[in-house]
Amino acid sequence: MPAATDQLETLRAAVRCSVATDAESRGRFSVDGVTPSAVVEPENAKELIEIVRWARAHRAGLLPVTSGAFLPIGNPPAAADVAVSLARMNRVLDYDPGDLTFSVEAGIGIAAVDKLLGEHGQFLPGLAPYFERAGVGGLLAVNASSPLRYAYGTWRDFVLGMRFVTGEGRLVKTGARVVKNVAGYDLSKLMIGSLGTLGIITEVNFKAFPLPPARASFVVGFASLEAALEMRNRIVHSVLQPTVLELVDRAAAQLLPLNTLSPAAWSLLVAASGVEAVLRRYETELAALARETKASSFTPFWREHPLVPPVPSAVEGSGVEGSALWAAVRELIARAREAHPAATVAKCTLPLTQVGAFLTKAAQVAARYELPAAAHAHAGSGIAYIYLLPPADGPDASRRTCPEGVARRMAQAATEMIHAGNNFGGRTTIPWCPTEVKRDVNPWGPVRDDFPLMQKLKAQFDPDRVLNPGRFVGGL
């Protein structure tokens, strides 16, 4: 039920920040056909605490958001009376380049963080889709994946600590601002990936990384998935330590507005960092591996920073093309959804040895349901993405909704992929799909043995279920 007008008046009385109720403001955070009755933008943790306490008193559901880029992820909300936007909580609180540590508020954009760090020759490896839009808090809430995780790990590996407000309206501090952390259980790891259902993150402490002195990337084309994965395996088990190993099929490559990818059936994308002599060795050894695995093409690019927009004065020649390549790969999910708003995206985290089997099975499932499909994988990390696209002869691709028949086929195909991922020892979720598809598929897949523990944590942190109710695993 939407929040009543008199309830919103009590919210206005409880906080000093604005409470917007106009259609444009509310429409920005509509999800799965549910539009909040108001949008409130706290400027600090104290105001956020008052908002949460108001929600508890009025049994209202809060929808935590930063930019809204990742808002479609999750179940349809059980209640979304008020959207809590952290857009005004966007300050840099502390930055010590010498210690490679910094602290920011959760509403700051990841692009702004990257610009700040870049001015000091540093960067944050958690670069993910929607780079120009995404806020830090949203990226942590969904645990957005980056191709750089192969070399640098996930958000949990470079978050030092944070502050968050629980569903009880309590401000909790966990971790520290230094790399040498405090003793005890680090609750920040619990917040990462919890979709804002346990607490709303307000501040985050990170460790940064120095930019490497030189970078190079390589695009290797293959006629078959097996050959591409053979080269992947050879790299993983070699002395080489690339920063990125990505795999895209021809259909995924066609979603990118580039001419740098191979026209072959599969492209293996490799990035490496270090001094120039090291990168020359990479070029020599990768070229040899490409020949041994019967690659159809091998193309090197130099002087670009993987996944980060280039600084024009520091990039010359083919490096610009290489930087454009990695920026496009980073944005592949965003580009696919922009070109096909009614697409369904399946994400499967797998043992490294099962990536090929899952991609093959997913292609068979998509073909059986007569759905165009594209595939992309963090090939060195075991994370595969399948993009189920509306049929080319169907309605206008710009539509965000699916005809009933197409939606049903997408839901059935997605459900089969969830089961396939489980059978291969992985876990499949459906982070993005039209609402019509979501009605017939469980975006999180079946609950697992840890679900009772998740229920206990929800009851402990958010006993009145005011934070993103119903949107997480098992309807938490």
C-alpha positions in Angstrom: 0.0 0.0 0.0 1.3 3.5 -0.9 2.1 5.7 2.0 -0.9 7.9 2.9 -0.7 11.7 2.7 -0.9 12.2 6.4 2.0 9.7 6.9 4.1 11.7 4.5 3.3 14.9 6.5 4.7 13.2 9.6 7.8 12.3 7.6 8.3 15.9 6.6 7.9 16.9 10.2 10.5 14.3 11.3 13.3 15.3 8.9 14.8 18.6 7.7 15.5 17.3 4.1 13.1 17.6 1.3 10.4 15.0 0.7 9.5 15.0 -3.0 6.1 13.7 -4.1 6.0 14.9 -7.8 5.5 12.3 -10.5 8.9 12.9 -12.1 10.9 12.4 -8.9 8.9 9.3 -7.9 9.0 7.8 -11.4 12.8 7.7 -11.4 12.7 4.9 -8.8 9.8 2.9 -10.1 10.6 -0.8 -10.1 8.5 -3.7 -11.4 5.4 -1.5 -11.7 5.7 -0.2 -8.1 6.3 3.5 -7.7 7.2 5.0 -4.3 4.8 7.7 -2.9 7.8 10.0 -2.1 11.5 10.4 -2.5 13.6 11.7 0.4 17.2 12.7 0.2 19.0 12.8 3.6 22.2 14.8 3.8 23.8 12.8 6.6 23.4 9.7 8.7 21.4 11.5 11.4 18.7 12.4 9.0 18.7 8.8 7.6 18.3 7.4 11.1 15.2 9.6 11.5 13.8 8.3 8.2 14.3 4.7 9.3 12.6 5.4 12.7 9.7 7.0 10.9 9.4 3.9 8.7 9.3 1.6 11.7 6.7 3.7 13.4 4.4 3.7 10.3 5.2 0.2 9.0 6.4 1.8 5.7 8.8 0.1 3.2 11.9 2.0 2.3 13.6 1.6 -1.1 17.3 2.5 -0.7 18.8 3.9 -3.9 21.8 5.8 -5.1 21.5 6.5 -8.9 19.0 3.7 -9.5 21.2 2.1 -12.1 20.9 -1.3 -10.3 17.4 -0.9 -9.0 15.9 -3.6 -11.3 17.9 -6.3 -9.6 15.8 -8.4 -7.2 12.3 -9.5 -6.6 9.4 -7.1 -7.0 9.2 -5.1 -3.8 6.7 -6.2 -1.1 6.4 -2.5 -0.2 8.2 0.6 -1.5 6.4 3.5 0.2 9.4 5.9 0.2 12.6 5.9 -1.9 15.6 6.9 0.2 18.1 8.5 -2.2 21.7 9.0 -1.0 22.4 11.5 -3.9 23.2 14.3 -1.4 25.5 12.1 0.7 28.3 12.3 -1.9 31.3 13.7 -0.1 34.9 12.6 0.1 35.6 12.3 3.8 39.3 11.5 3.9 42.0 10.6 1.4 45.6 9.8 2.1 47.4 9.0 -1.1 50.5 8.0 0.8 48.6 5.3 2.6 46.5 4.3 -0.4 43.4 4.7 1.7 40.3 6.9 1.3 36.8 7.3 2.8 33.7 8.5 0.9 30.0 8.7 1.5 27.9 6.0 -0.2 26.1 8.4 -2.6 29.3 9.5 -4.4 29.6 8.3 -8.0 32.2 5.7 -8.9 33.3 7.9 -11.8 34.0 10.8 -9.4 36.1 8.5 -7.2 38.0 7.2 -10.2 38.8 10.8 -11.3 40.0 11.7 -7.8 42.3 8.7 -7.5 43.6 9.1 -11.1 44.9 12.6 -10.2 47.2 10.8 -7.7 48.2 7.9 -10.0 45.9 5.5 -8.2 42.6 3.6 -9.0 39.9 1.4 -7.5 39.5 -2.0 -9.1 35.8 -2.3 -8.5 34.9 -0.8 -11.9 31.5 -2.2 -13.1 28.7 -1.4 -15.6 27.0 2.0 -15.5 30.3 3.6 -14.7 29.1 7.1 -15.4 25.9 6.7 -13.3 26.5 4.2 -10.5 27.0 5.3 -6.9 29.4 3.5 -4.6 26.7 2.4 -2.2 24.7 0.8 -5.0 27.7 -1.1 -6.3 28.4 -2.5 -2.9 24.7 -3.4 -2.3 24.5 -5.5 -5.4 28.2 -6.6 -5.2 28.6 -5.6 -8.9 31.2 -7.6 -10.7 34.2 -6.2 -12.5 36.5 -7.9 -15.0 39.4 -6.7 -12.9 38.4 -9.2 -10.1 40.6 -11.8 -11.8 43.7 -9.9 -10.5 42.4 -7.7 -7.7 39.5 -9.6 -6.2 36.0 -8.4 -5.3 34.6 -5.5 -3.3 35.1 -7.5 -0.1 38.9 -7.5 -0.8 39.4 -3.7 -0.8 36.6 -2.4 1.5 38.4 -1.7 4.8 35.3 -0.7 6.7 32.0 1.2 6.6 29.2 2.8 8.5 25.6 1.8 7.9 22.1 2.3 9.4 20.2 -0.8 10.4 16.5 -1.3 10.1 16.3 -0.5 13.8 17.6 3.0 13.1 21.0 2.3 14.6 24.3 3.6 13.2 26.8 0.8 13.1 30.6 1.2 12.4 32.6 -1.8 11.2 36.1 -2.2 10.1 38.6 0.6 10.1 40.2 3.3 7.9 43.6 1.6 7.6 44.7 -1.6 5.9 45.6 -3.3 9.2 42.1 -4.0 10.3 40.6 -4.4 13.8 39.9 -7.8 15.4 36.5 -9.4 15.2 33.9 -10.2 12.6 33.8 -7.6 9.7 30.2 -6.8 9.2 31.0 -4.8 6.1 31.4 -8.1 4.3 27.8 -8.9 5.3 26.5 -5.7 3.9 28.2 -6.2 0.5 25.7 -8.0 -1.8 22.8 -7.8 0.7 20.8 -5.5 -1.6 20.2 -3.0 1.3 18.0 -5.4 3.1 20.1 -5.4 6.3 21.2 -1.8 6.4 21.7 1.3 4.4 25.4 2.0 3.8 26.4 5.6 4.6 30.2 5.7 4.5 32.8 3.4 3.0 36.6 3.1 3.7 38.6 1.7 0.8 42.2 0.8 0.0 43.3 2.1 -3.4 45.9 0.7 -5.8 48.7 2.4 -7.8 48.2 2.7 -11.5 50.8 0.4 -13.3 53.5 2.1 -15.3 52.4 0.6 -18.6 49.5 -1.5 -19.9 48.8 -3.6 -22.9 45.8 -5.6 -24.2 45.4 -8.5 -26.6 42.4 -9.7 -28.6 42.6 -13.3 -29.7 40.0 -14.7 -32.1 38.8 -18.4 -32.2 36.5 -20.5 -34.3 35.3 -22.5 -31.3 34.6 -22.1 -27.6 36.8 -25.1 -26.8 39.9 -23.6 -28.5 39.3 -20.2 -26.7 39.0 -22.0 -23.3 42.1 -24.1 -24.1 44.1 -20.8 -24.4 42.4 -19.5 -21.2 43.5 -22.7 -19.4 47.1 -22.4 -20.7 47.2 -18.8 -19.4 45.7 -19.6 -16.0 48.3 -22.4 -15.4 51.2 -20.4 -16.8 53.6 -18.0 -15.0 51.8 -15.1 -16.7 49.6 -13.0 -14.4 47.3 -10.9 -16.6 44.9 -8.4 -15.0 41.9 -9.4 -17.1 40.7 -12.5 -18.9 37.4 -11.9 -20.7 35.5 -14.1 -23.2 32.8 -12.8 -25.6 31.0 -14.6 -28.4 30.2 -13.0 -31.8 26.7 -12.0 -30.8 28.0 -10.1 -27.7 30.8 -8.5 -29.8 28.1 -7.2 -32.1 26.5 -5.4 -29.2 29.6 -3.3 -28.8 30.1 -0.3 -31.2 33.7 -1.3 -32.0 35.7 -2.7 -34.8 38.6 -3.9 -32.6 37.0 -7.3 -31.7 37.7 -10.3 -33.8 34.9 -11.3 -36.2 35.5 -14.9 -35.1 32.9 -17.0 -33.2 34.7 -16.2 -29.9 37.2 -13.6 -28.7 39.5 -14.0 -25.7 40.5 -10.6 -24.3 43.6 -10.3 -22.2 45.0 -7.3 -20.4 48.4 -7.1 -18.7 50.2 -4.5 -16.6 53.9 -3.8 -15.8 57.0 -2.3 -17.3 57.4 -2.4 -21.0 59.8 -5.3 -21.0 57.3 -7.4 -19.1 54.6 -6.5 -21.6 56.8 -7.4 -24.5 57.2 -10.8 -23.0 53.4 -11.1 -22.7 53.0 -10.2 -26.3 55.6 -12.9 -27.3 54.2 -15.6 -25.1 50.5 -14.9 -25.8 51.2 -14.9 -29.6 52.9 -18.3 -29.2 49.9 -19.6 -27.2 47.6 -18.3 -29.9 49.4 -20.2 -32.6 49.5 -23.4 -30.5 45.7 -23.2 -29.8 44.9 -22.5 -33.5 43.7 -19.0 -33.0 42.3 -17.3 -36.1 43.7 -13.8 -35.1 46.0 -12.1 -32.6 45.8 -8.3 -32.1 47.8 -6.4 -29.5 46.9 -2.9 -28.1 49.2 -0.7 -26.0 49.2 2.2 -23.6 45.6 1.9 -22.3 44.3 1.4 -18.8 41.8 -1.5 -18.8 38.2 -0.5 -18.0 39.1 3.2 -17.3 38.3 6.0 -19.8 41.7 7.2 -21.2 43.3 10.6 -20.5 43.7 11.9 -24.1 47.1 13.5 -23.4 48.5 10.3 -22.0 47.3 8.0 -24.7 48.7 7.7 -28.2 48.0 5.7 -31.3 46.2 2.3 -31.0 46.0 2.8 -27.2 42.9 4.9 -27.7 41.3 1.9 -29.5 42.3 -0.4 -26.7 40.9 1.9 -24.0 37.6 2.1 -25.9 37.5 -1.7 -26.1 37.8 -2.1 -22.3 35.3 0.6 -21.6 32.9 -1.1 -23.9 33.5 -4.5 -22.4 32.9 -3.0 -18.9 29.6 -1.6 -20.1 28.4 -4.7 -22.0 25.5 -5.3 -19.7 24.4 -1.7 -19.9 24.8 -1.6 -23.7 22.8 -4.8 -24.1 20.0 -3.5 -22.0 20.0 -0.2 -23.8 19.8 -1.9 -27.2 17.3 -4.5 -26.0 15.4 -3.1 -22.9 13.3 -6.3 -22.8 16.4 -8.5 -22.6 16.8 -11.1 -19.8 20.3 -11.5 -18.3 21.4 -14.6 -16.5 24.5 -14.6 -14.4 26.1 -17.8 -13.2 29.1 -18.1 -10.9 30.8 -21.4 -11.7 33.9 -23.5 -11.0 36.4 -22.5 -13.6 36.3 -25.9 -15.3 32.5 -25.7 -15.9 32.4 -22.4 -17.7 32.5 -24.0 -21.1 29.8 -26.6 -20.2 27.5 -24.0 -19.0 27.9 -21.7 -22.0 27.3 -24.7 -24.3 24.1 -25.7 -22.4 22.9 -22.1 -22.3 23.2 -21.8 -26.1 21.2 -25.0 -26.5 18.5 -23.8 -24.2 18.2 -20.4 -26.0 18.0 -22.2 -29.4 15.3 -24.5 -28.1 13.1 -21.6 -27.1 13.9 -19.7 -30.3 15.5 -16.8 -28.5 18.5 -14.9 -29.8 21.3 -15.0 -27.3 24.7 -13.6 -26.6 27.4 -14.8 -24.1 30.1 -13.1 -22.1 32.3 -14.4 -19.3 34.9 -13.3 -16.8 36.8 -16.2 -18.1 39.5 -16.2 -15.4 37.0 -15.9 -12.5 34.3 -18.3 -13.5 31.4 -15.9 -14.0 29.3 -16.3 -17.1 26.5 -14.0 -18.5 23.9 -15.0 -21.0 21.8 -12.4 -22.7 18.4 -13.6 -23.9 17.2 -11.1 -26.5 13.7 -10.6 -28.0 13.3 -12.2 -31.4 14.4 -10.1 -34.3 11.0 -10.5 -36.0 9.1 -9.6 -32.9 7.9 -6.2 -31.6 10.1 -3.1 -31.7 13.4 -3.8 -29.8 13.1 -0.5 -28.0 10.1 -1.7 -26.0 10.7 -2.4 -22.3 7.9 -4.9 -22.1 7.6 -8.4 -23.6 4.6 -9.9 -25.4 3.1 -12.7 -23.3 4.5 -15.5 -25.4 8.0 -14.2 -25.5 8.0 -13.5 -21.8 6.9 -17.0 -21.1 9.7 -18.5 -23.2 12.3 -16.2 -21.6 11.1 -17.3 -18.1 11.2 -20.9 -19.1 14.7 -20.6 -20.6 16.0 -18.6 -17.6 14.6 -21.3 -15.2 16.4 -24.0 -17.1 19.6 -22.0 -16.9 19.2 -21.7 -13.1 18.9 -25.4 -12.9 21.8 -25.9 -15.3 24.1 -23.7 -13.2 23.2 -25.7 -10.1 24.0 -29.0 -11.9 27.4 -27.7 -12.9 28.2 -26.8 -9.3 27.5 -23.1 -9.6 24.8 -20.6 -8.8 22.6 -18.8 -11.4 20.6 -15.6 -10.8 18.6 -13.4 -13.1 19.7 -9.9 -12.2 17.9 -8.2 -15.1 14.7 -9.1 -16.9 11.3 -7.5 -17.7 8.7 -7.6 -15.0 6.6 -9.9 -17.2 9.4 -12.4 -17.0 10.1 -11.9 -13.3 6.5 -13.0 -12.5 7.3 -16.5 -13.8 10.9 -17.0 -12.6 12.7 -16.7 -9.3 15.5 -14.2 -9.9 17.6 -15.6 -7.1 17.1 -19.2 -7.8 16.1 -21.8 -5.2 17.0 -21.1 -1.5 20.0 -23.0 -0.1 21.0 -24.5 3.2 22.1 -21.1 4.5 18.7 -19.5 4.2 17.6 -20.0 7.8 20.8 -18.1 8.8 19.8 -15.3 6.4 16.4 -15.1 8.0 17.9 -14.8 11.4 20.2 -12.0 10.2 17.3 -10.2 8.6 15.3 -10.4 11.9 18.3 -9.1 13.8 19.2 -6.2 11.6 15.7 -5.3 10.3 13.1 -6.8 12.6 10.2 -4.8 11.2 11.1 -5.4 7.5 11.3 -1.8 6.5 14.5 -2.1 4.3 13.8 -3.2 0.7 11.2 -5.8 1.9 10.7 -8.8 -0.2 13.4 -8.1 -2.7 16.2 -10.4 -1.6 16.7 -14.2 -1.6 13.6 -16.1 -0.5 11.6 -12.9 -0.2 13.7 -11.4 2.6 
